[in-house]
Structure formats: C-alpha cells, structure tokens
C-alpha cells in the first residue's frame, strides 16, 4: 500500500493535469515522514506492543489511502501521500516481531526474509494493481481505474488490520 501510487504516476498526472515536478514531489512526500515516523512508531511499539500499534497503522493508514485515491487536486494528493509516510513506519513493528518470534541464532535470517518479503510486496503491487485498474476501468468505464485500484489496497489494509488484531 505504501507504494501503491508508483505504477500509476503517469495516469495520476494526466488525470489531474499535474506537472512533472508535482509528480516527482509525490514520490518524495511518500517517504518524507517515514524516518521520523519510524522513531515515533518504535516508541509506541515499546509502550503498547506491536499488535496494537500495527493494527492502528493499518486501520488509520487506510484513511489517507482513500483520500489519495479520490483526491481531486494536487494539494489533497500531496497531503495524503505525506501522511502515508506513517505506513512505511510499520517496518519497525515487523522488526520487533521478528525479535520476539525468533531466537538470536535465527534472527538475522528471519529479518532478512522479512525485509526481502517487504520488497517483494512492492513488486507484487506494481504487477497486480495495474490489473485491478484495468478491470475497474472496464467495469466502471473511464480513465479512473487507478483510483479504484489504489482504494482497493486501502480496503485490503483495513481487512488485514482486523485479521492481524
């Protein structure tokens, strides 16, 4: 979900008449808040535990995902992408879970798989979301399939928050 907009940058730009600089800025904004958010999420994880914190990241993170999906102007796109930086902080929770679930002599392997799986998720989204967008455009018509595909990732995120809890 964190990079669900990447496969659609040109479609988003065309749909909302964005400049090339505005499209590039969306990529930067997506990660701008992630570094400080990781510190905050780490502190919250220490205090409330990974289960509640990750559930909250998923449930609350769906809101700016939907906002981005149905934004009608650049400012809304930019603000929602900036806020989605907190979703990238979910990585911290996973690192904590790895240390809780695996013994020290297996922790490096577990964290390597975890980190690699996260990168696979980004690649899978880049492959699957355009298919969802094409299907949505065929069903609903028009050139707004990217919106439905992006919103679909928010729905999955909300569902997974319940499953994870």
MONOR-V16260 format. One record per run of one state. SS is the DSSP state (H for helix, E for strand, C for the rest). FROM is the first residue (numbers start at 0). TO is the last residue. If there is no record, write none. Layout:
SS:FROM:TO + SS:FROM:TO
This chain:
C:0:4 + H:5:14 + C:15:18 + H:19:31 + C:32:32 + H:33:47 + C:48:48 + H:49:68 + C:69:72 + H:73:82 + C:83:83 + H:84:87 + C:88:88 + H:89:100 + C:101:102 + H:103:139 + C:140:143 + H:144:163 + C:164:164
